[in-house]
Amino acid sequence: MTMLEIPLLKAWFAEYCRSFASSDQEKQRNFSLKEYHTHKVCENIRSITLGESLSPEKQDIAEIIALFHDLGRFEQYRRYKTFKDSDSINHAALSADILQEKNVLAALANAERELILKSVRLHNVFSIPQNLTQEEILFLKLIRDADKLDIWRVFIDFYALPETERASAAGLGFPDLPEYSPEVLATLNSRRMVSLSMLKTLNDFKLLQLSWVFDLNFTTSFRILQERAYIDHLSATLPKDERILDAVVTLKTFVHERLT
């Protein structure tokens, strides 16, 4: 990989984003959300790879994975007007398919290209498959951590906005009701990730996002999570009751354990 390749790939991505530009304000909000998210995930993955002292070559491969991990989101929204994969298409698989169809990674060595494609294709799985190489697992963990660290930012900003200013597809259509599901909270309290299939309300979706803490992989990721106070910001949008407060203690205890 040469020093020129990442700028060229970033230029290709910028042009691809421009191809979706729309005069429809709602559509453009959703496209812009994903473009900005991509840039922040690239920043996150650079921070993690630097913090974990990975080689410059690994840092570059990780950034390319971050650059293209959500490429399919643009076409997904254009076709289906949603970011909910279960109601449309697997955006990660679509991202990898677009990279292959458009031959975006042609200048890279075959091994690098295959590693990037696999990481993009699998970045949204519920848990990392067991049949991967150590190198594949490393890059999959990197993109999953970098992605989560920005999705938390996205939703903290989303919940703070008036409904008329929100990117409409971001909330996945869950009703904004005061309730939350006991089984969702129980899963979080058992230090397990919540499954999307369990959700009924927007509060459940917030608890799912908080449960991603249990799927972070790197010390640097936990440090960034703590520095940005994402647990506090996100939990502040939930009902103020004792069960929620206990769940927040569970989350913070887990983070403390991972940082000591």
Order of alpha helices (4+ residues) and beta strands (2+ residues): alpha-alpha-alpha-alpha-alpha-alpha-alpha-alpha-alpha-alpha-alpha-alpha
